[in-house]
Amino acid sequence: MNLNPCQEIMIDVTNYCNLSCPLCPNSDIRKKTNITPKQISFDKFKAFVDTLKTFPDLFVFGNKCEPLLNNAVFDMVKYVNSKSSCRTVMFTNFNLADKFKIEDIFSSEIEHFIIGLDGIDQISYAEYRTGGNFDRVINAIKKIQTYKKTHNLQFPILSIMFIVFKHNEHLREKAKIFFESLDVHVDFKRTDLYDGYENWLPEKFTKNIIINEKESEQTSSFCILPWRKATIDVDGNVFPCCADEALEFKFGNIFEKSFDKIWEGKELNNLRLFLRNEIKNIKVPCINCPVYKNNGYTDVANI
């Protein structure tokens, strides 16, 4: 199989979060499972990066956990940027941004923060972002924007990912005006359909929502992710995507084998062959994935 290099690596450098959102994509957080906190050390991360023969176009920090809980995260970003010209992006709730020196944030040369923020004040924000502090996040955003303006800098770009729920859908226009006043783009998204989503679904905002999907037998359907993206957890396990259903399908470990060998390995290639209808009768994670079935995948390269 002719295979291009991986275009996007998404990595969790911790396994936990400082918030407790009801529909968190991290199933352990969502189900309030006891989590023993873990972090990837800078040395282990550096060793992984040093094995990469080809760098992806996009290197994303943060998937199902909060990257700013790892004190070395901007050292990691800086190291990736020192080794390549790939874009570095961070998904974060941004509550902890103020614990880092602003000079360290800018010297890392991170290109883009995508901030989960679903309200225009503490009440509307904390309804879903349990444990979050709206003013703390806004103050951190203002500090970054002021530093950029003072030093005539373009990066990092700040974007808001505003998940639309029943309690905040009426705030969309106010949110757009508010964030534009901070020179921050806001992107309105729907929630993923995890257990309990019915209590949160908005009444009018239906972007990409498909419910009552009929069960279907396991037959292949095209998905580009195994050709383009790899997701890595705090233990170094590599998955074909970020959906819960993929967690049973570990295709290798970056601390045991080079990423390039995993990317080109038999296990991932079998998944690709299945999605191209070239082989059948293998167990794959895709068919029961709510993100895949409901067209909810966010292409962060195009945000």
One Martini backbone bead per residue (centre of mass of N, CA, C, O) as a GRO file, in nm:
protein
  303
    1MET     BB    1   0.094   0.038   0.025
    2ASN     BB    2   0.049   0.361  -0.034
    3LEU     BB    3   0.213   0.586   0.206
    4ASN     BB    4   0.180   0.854   0.384
    5PRO     BB    5   0.255   1.057   0.602
    6CYS     BB    6   0.172   1.179   0.883
    7GLN     BB    7  -0.028   1.478   0.943
    8GLU     BB    8  -0.136   1.398   1.248
    9ILE     BB    9  -0.059   1.464   1.592
   10MET     BB   10  -0.219   1.346   1.894
   11ILE     BB   11  -0.148   1.445   2.240
   12ASP     BB   12  -0.132   1.320   2.571
   13VAL     BB   13   0.044   1.455   2.868
   14THR     BB   14  -0.208   1.350   3.016
   15ASN     BB   15  -0.496   1.187   3.225
   16TYR     BB   16  -0.631   1.468   3.306
   17CYS     BB   17  -0.842   1.716   3.483
   18ASN     BB   18  -0.966   2.030   3.624
   19LEU     BB   19  -1.234   1.931   3.515
   20SER     BB   20  -1.613   1.825   3.510
   21CYS     BB   21  -1.753   1.736   3.246
   22PRO     BB   22  -2.035   1.559   3.165
   23LEU     BB   23  -1.928   1.519   2.834
   24CYS     BB   24  -1.660   1.400   2.840
   25PRO     BB   25  -1.436   1.231   2.627
   26ASN     BB   26  -1.342   1.122   2.896
   27SER     BB   27  -1.462   0.843   3.042
   28ASP     BB   28  -1.341   0.868   3.328
   29ILE     BB   29  -1.452   1.150   3.385
   30ARG     BB   30  -1.752   1.103   3.311
   31LYS     BB   31  -1.762   0.842   3.529
   32LYS     BB   32  -1.589   0.907   3.784
   33THR     BB   33  -1.316   0.784   3.783
   34ASN     BB   34  -1.042   0.679   3.926
   35ILE     BB   35  -0.743   0.877   3.895
   36THR     BB   36  -0.408   0.832   3.816
   37PRO     BB   37  -0.182   1.050   3.776
   38LYS     BB   38  -0.029   1.145   3.460
   39GLN     BB   39   0.292   1.200   3.286
   40ILE     BB   40   0.491   1.329   3.047
   41SER     BB   41   0.804   1.360   3.008
   42PHE     BB   42   1.036   1.535   2.849
   43ASP     BB   43   1.233   1.302   2.786
   44LYS     BB   44   1.023   1.112   2.652
   45PHE     BB   45   0.930   1.309   2.440
   46LYS     BB   46   1.203   1.360   2.305
   47ALA     BB   47   1.255   1.066   2.222
   48PHE     BB   48   1.016   1.051   2.031
   49VAL     BB   49   1.084   1.289   1.840
   50ASP     BB   50   1.370   1.169   1.756
   51THR     BB   51   1.225   0.927   1.580
   52LEU     BB   52   1.129   1.115   1.365
   53LYS     BB   53   1.150   1.130   1.022
   54THR     BB   54   0.858   1.260   0.993
   55PHE     BB   55   0.670   1.535   1.009
   56PRO     BB   56   0.393   1.671   1.067
   57ASP     BB   57   0.179   1.931   1.001
   58LEU     BB   58   0.041   1.844   1.285
   59PHE     BB   59   0.067   1.934   1.641
   60VAL     BB   60  -0.127   1.805   1.911
   61PHE     BB   61  -0.228   1.932   2.227
   62GLY     BB   62  -0.478   1.759   2.319
   63ASN     BB   63  -0.782   1.567   2.385
   64LYS     BB   64  -0.893   1.430   2.689
   65CYS     BB   65  -0.691   1.638   2.819
   66GLU     BB   66  -0.497   1.864   3.016
   67PRO     BB   67  -0.196   2.009   2.921
   68LEU     BB   68  -0.149   2.235   3.158
   69LEU     BB   69  -0.071   2.014   3.382
   70ASN     BB   70   0.197   2.019   3.226
   71ASN     BB   71   0.487   2.193   3.295
   72ALA     BB   72   0.637   2.090   3.006
   73VAL     BB   73   0.467   2.171   2.751
   74PHE     BB   74   0.637   2.419   2.632
   75ASP     BB   75   0.892   2.253   2.591
   76MET     BB   76   0.764   2.063   2.384
   77VAL     BB   77   0.679   2.267   2.177
   78LYS     BB   78   0.961   2.386   2.135
   79TYR     BB   79   1.091   2.125   2.032
   80VAL     BB   80   0.922   2.081   1.784
   81ASN     BB   81   0.990   2.365   1.657
   82SER     BB   82   1.307   2.301   1.644
   83LYS     BB   83   1.257   2.038   1.435
   84SER     BB   84   1.023   2.202   1.284
   85SER     BB   85   0.736   2.336   1.068
   86CYS     BB   86   0.507   2.265   1.225
   87ARG     BB   87   0.204   2.281   1.361
   88THR     BB   88   0.101   2.417   1.680
   89VAL     BB   89  -0.151   2.279   1.899
   90MET     BB   90  -0.409   2.363   2.157
   91PHE     BB   91  -0.619   2.195   2.374
   92THR     BB   92  -0.813   2.402   2.607
   93ASN     BB   93  -0.943   2.569   2.903
   94PHE     BB   94  -0.725   2.794   3.029
   95ASN     BB   95  -0.713   2.804   3.352
   96LEU     BB   96  -0.371   2.757   3.358
   97ALA     BB   97  -0.211   2.983   3.202
   98ASP     BB   98  -0.120   3.172   3.458
   99LYS     BB   99   0.122   2.970   3.557
  100PHE     BB  100   0.269   3.087   3.319
  101LYS     BB  101   0.499   3.237   3.157
  102ILE     BB  102   0.463   3.442   2.894
  103GLU     BB  103   0.746   3.395   2.770
  104ASP     BB  104   0.717   3.083   2.746
  105ILE     BB  105   0.484   3.079   2.552
  106PHE     BB  106   0.622   3.246   2.320
  107SER     BB  107   0.894   3.076   2.299
  108SER     BB  108   0.749   2.815   2.187
  109GLU     BB  109   0.573   2.891   1.922
  110ILE     BB  110   0.287   2.869   1.934
  111GLU     BB  111   0.007   2.896   1.712
  112HIS     BB  112  -0.254   2.749   1.870
  113PHE     BB  113  -0.550   2.812   2.055
  114ILE     BB  114  -0.812   2.593   2.174
  115ILE     BB  115  -1.095   2.708   2.355
  116GLY     BB  116  -1.303   2.594   2.604
  117LEU     BB  117  -1.603   2.810   2.576
  118ASP     BB  118  -1.963   2.822   2.700
  119GLY     BB  119  -1.976   3.150   2.761
  120ILE     BB  120  -2.032   3.501   2.915
  121ASP     BB  121  -2.019   3.379   3.208
  122GLN     BB  122  -2.011   3.205   3.494
  123ILE     BB  123  -2.289   3.072   3.475
  124SER     BB  124  -2.283   2.969   3.173
  125TYR     BB  125  -2.008   2.822   3.199
  126ALA     BB  126  -2.045   2.631   3.470
  127GLU     BB  127  -2.276   2.446   3.378
  128TYR     BB  128  -2.043   2.265   3.228
  129ARG     BB  129  -1.763   2.384   3.345
  130THR     BB  130  -1.671   2.220   3.597
  131GLY     BB  131  -1.451   2.433   3.786
  132GLY     BB  132  -1.457   2.690   3.635
  133ASN     BB  133  -1.303   3.022   3.543
  134PHE     BB  134  -1.393   3.276   3.357
  135ASP     BB  135  -1.209   3.519   3.439
  136ARG     BB  136  -0.941   3.367   3.413
  137VAL     BB  137  -0.960   3.315   3.111
  138ILE     BB  138  -1.001   3.607   3.010
  139ASN     BB  139  -0.741   3.723   3.132
  140ALA     BB  140  -0.550   3.542   2.968
  141ILE     BB  141  -0.639   3.638   2.693
  142LYS     BB  142  -0.572   3.940   2.733
  143LYS     BB  143  -0.270   3.898   2.786
  144ILE     BB  144  -0.199   3.778   2.514
  145GLN     BB  145  -0.310   4.009   2.334
  146THR     BB  146  -0.137   4.236   2.453
  147TYR     BB  147   0.140   4.115   2.389
  148LYS     BB  148   0.105   4.106   2.085
  149LYS     BB  149   0.059   4.408   2.042
  150THR     BB  150   0.319   4.517   2.180
  151HIS     BB  151   0.508   4.304   1.986
  152ASN     BB  152   0.396   4.250   1.705
  153LEU     BB  153   0.214   3.975   1.699
  154GLN     BB  154   0.046   3.687   1.559
  155PHE     BB  155   0.143   3.480   1.775
  156PRO     BB  156  -0.098   3.327   1.904
  157ILE     BB  157  -0.381   3.190   1.822
  158LEU     BB  158  -0.725   3.252   1.920
  159SER     BB  159  -0.983   3.013   2.000
  160ILE     BB  160  -1.330   2.934   2.023
  161MET     BB  161  -1.503   2.653   2.169
  162PHE     BB  162  -1.854   2.646   2.137
  163ILE     BB  163  -2.079   2.464   2.306
  164VAL     BB  164  -2.405   2.374   2.228
  165PHE     BB  165  -2.679   2.418   2.442
  166LYS     BB  166  -2.969   2.464   2.601
  167HIS     BB  167  -2.849   2.700   2.803
  168ASN     BB  168  -2.672   2.867   2.545
  169GLU     BB  169  -2.807   2.922   2.258
  170HIS     BB  170  -2.908   3.226   2.320
  171LEU     BB  171  -2.580   3.335   2.328
  172ARG     BB  172  -2.441   3.350   2.046
  173GLU     BB  173  -2.444   3.652   1.970
  174LYS     BB  174  -2.307   3.756   2.228
  175ALA     BB  175  -2.052   3.584   2.194
  176LYS     BB  176  -1.954   3.699   1.928
  177ILE     BB  177  -1.922   3.991   2.029
  178PHE     BB  178  -1.737   3.937   2.271
  179PHE     BB  179  -1.497   3.793   2.117
  180GLU     BB  180  -1.447   4.015   1.909
  181SER     BB  181  -1.348   4.222   2.132
  182LEU     BB  182  -1.084   4.015   2.167
  183ASP     BB  183  -0.990   3.897   1.892
  184VAL     BB  184  -1.180   3.626   1.878
  185HIS     BB  185  -1.262   3.333   1.756
  186VAL     BB  186  -1.582   3.165   1.705
  187ASP     BB  187  -1.689   2.818   1.742
  188PHE     BB  188  -1.974   2.635   1.678
  189LYS     BB  189  -2.074   2.341   1.858
  190ARG     BB  190  -2.145   2.023   1.910
  191THR     BB  191  -2.210   1.757   2.084
  192ASP     BB  192  -2.139   1.465   2.186
  193LEU     BB  193  -2.302   1.130   2.211
  194TYR     BB  194  -2.319   1.080   2.513
  195ASP     BB  195  -2.417   0.988   2.798
  196GLY     BB  196  -2.683   1.227   2.852
  197TYR     BB  197  -2.730   1.426   2.602
  198GLU     BB  198  -3.041   1.487   2.612
  199ASN     BB  199  -3.008   1.714   2.846
  200TRP     BB  200  -2.825   1.917   2.632
  201LEU     BB  201  -2.976   1.962   2.389
  202PRO     BB  202  -3.062   2.168   2.164
  203GLU     BB  203  -3.341   2.305   1.988
  204LYS     BB  204  -3.201   2.473   1.727
  205PHE     BB  205  -2.914   2.358   1.732
  206THR     BB  206  -2.822   2.111   1.455
  207LYS     BB  207  -2.531   2.072   1.400
  208ASN     BB  208  -2.452   1.749   1.319
  209ILE     BB  209  -2.723   1.610   1.415
  210ILE     BB  210  -2.767   1.254   1.481
  211ILE     BB  211  -3.036   1.053   1.567
  212ASN     BB  212  -3.139   0.734   1.580
  213GLU     BB  213  -2.936   0.532   1.496
  214LYS     BB  214  -2.905   0.256   1.330
  215GLU     BB  215  -2.822  -0.048   1.348
  216SER     BB  216  -2.529  -0.207   1.213
  217GLU     BB  217  -2.341  -0.383   1.040
  218GLN     BB  218  -2.009  -0.477   0.979
  219THR     BB  219  -1.919  -0.234   0.754
  220SER     BB  220  -1.761  -0.053   0.535
  221SER     BB  221  -1.637   0.293   0.555
  222PHE     BB  222  -1.521   0.587   0.474
  223CYS     BB  223  -1.202   0.700   0.624
  224ILE     BB  224  -0.923   0.921   0.666
  225LEU     BB  225  -0.766   0.894   0.940
  226PRO     BB  226  -0.560   0.643   0.894
  227TRP     BB  227  -0.400   0.842   0.677
  228ARG     BB  228  -0.359   1.118   0.879
  229LYS     BB  229  -0.395   1.004   1.187
  230ALA     BB  230  -0.275   1.020   1.536
  231THR     BB  231  -0.323   0.883   1.864
  232ILE     BB  232  -0.190   0.971   2.195
  233ASP     BB  233  -0.118   0.865   2.501
  234VAL     BB  234   0.041   0.883   2.809
  235ASP     BB  235   0.161   0.575   2.750
  236GLY     BB  236   0.202   0.564   2.412
  237ASN     BB  237  -0.047   0.491   2.275
  238VAL     BB  238  -0.182   0.396   1.956
  239PHE     BB  239  -0.441   0.547   1.760
  240PRO     BB  240  -0.668   0.614   1.495
  241CYS     BB  241  -0.829   0.785   1.715
  242CYS     BB  242  -1.049   0.968   1.963
  243ALA     BB  243  -1.242   0.753   2.016
  244ASP     BB  244  -1.360   0.533   2.242
  245GLU     BB  245  -1.374   0.280   2.043
  246ALA     BB  246  -1.043   0.283   2.007
  247LEU     BB  247  -0.919   0.186   2.290
  248GLU     BB  248  -0.894  -0.130   2.204
  249PHE     BB  249  -0.692  -0.016   1.958
  250LYS     BB  250  -0.372  -0.094   1.969
  251PHE     BB  251  -0.085  -0.020   1.743
  252GLY     BB  252   0.112   0.080   1.970
  253ASN     BB  253   0.435   0.210   2.112
  254ILE     BB  254   0.652   0.486   2.140
  255PHE     BB  255   0.833   0.342   2.384
  256GLU     BB  256   0.888   0.062   2.191
  257LYS     BB  257   0.832   0.207   1.908
  258SER     BB  258   0.841   0.352   1.631
  259PHE     BB  259   0.620   0.546   1.473
  260ASP     BB  260   0.674   0.460   1.178
  261LYS     BB  261   0.623   0.154   1.227
  262ILE     BB  262   0.333   0.187   1.316
  263TRP     BB  263   0.218   0.341   1.066
  264GLU     BB  264   0.335   0.089   0.871
  265GLY     BB  265   0.183  -0.133   0.993
  266LYS     BB  266  -0.031  -0.400   0.988
  267GLU     BB  267  -0.266  -0.304   1.164
  268LEU     BB  268  -0.326  -0.033   1.017
  269ASN     BB  269  -0.345  -0.154   0.730
  270ASN     BB  270  -0.595  -0.328   0.782
  271LEU     BB  271  -0.784  -0.094   0.833
  272ARG     BB  272  -0.751   0.039   0.557
  273LEU     BB  273  -0.846  -0.207   0.391
  274PHE     BB  274  -1.127  -0.218   0.508
  275LEU     BB  275  -1.213   0.078   0.418
  276ARG     BB  276  -1.151  -0.031   0.105
  277ASN     BB  277  -1.272  -0.329   0.067
  278GLU     BB  278  -1.018  -0.556   0.076
  279ILE     BB  279  -1.117  -0.650   0.361
  280LYS     BB  280  -1.257  -0.886   0.595
  281ASN     BB  281  -1.331  -0.995   0.908
  282ILE     BB  282  -1.258  -0.753   1.104
  283LYS     BB  283  -1.185  -0.581   1.386
  284VAL     BB  284  -1.331  -0.257   1.434
  285PRO     BB  285  -1.404   0.070   1.570
  286CYS     BB  286  -1.600   0.241   1.371
  287ILE     BB  287  -1.910   0.140   1.364
  288ASN     BB  288  -1.968   0.261   1.685
  289CYS     BB  289  -1.903   0.557   1.622
  290PRO     BB  290  -2.045   0.861   1.691
  291VAL     BB  291  -1.861   1.052   1.535
  292TYR     BB  292  -1.864   0.903   1.266
  293LYS     BB  293  -2.181   0.870   1.227
  294ASN     BB  294  -2.230   1.202   1.302
  295ASN     BB  295  -2.022   1.399   1.177
  296GLY     BB  296  -1.796   1.518   1.424
  297TYR     BB  297  -1.537   1.576   1.293
  298THR     BB  298  -1.249   1.777   1.354
  299ASP     BB  299  -1.059   1.977   1.136
  300VAL     BB  300  -0.791   2.143   1.263
  301ALA     BB  301  -0.645   2.236   0.997
  302ASN     BB  302  -0.925   2.427   0.925
  303ILE     BB  303  -0.964   2.645   1.169
   0.00000   0.00000   0.00000
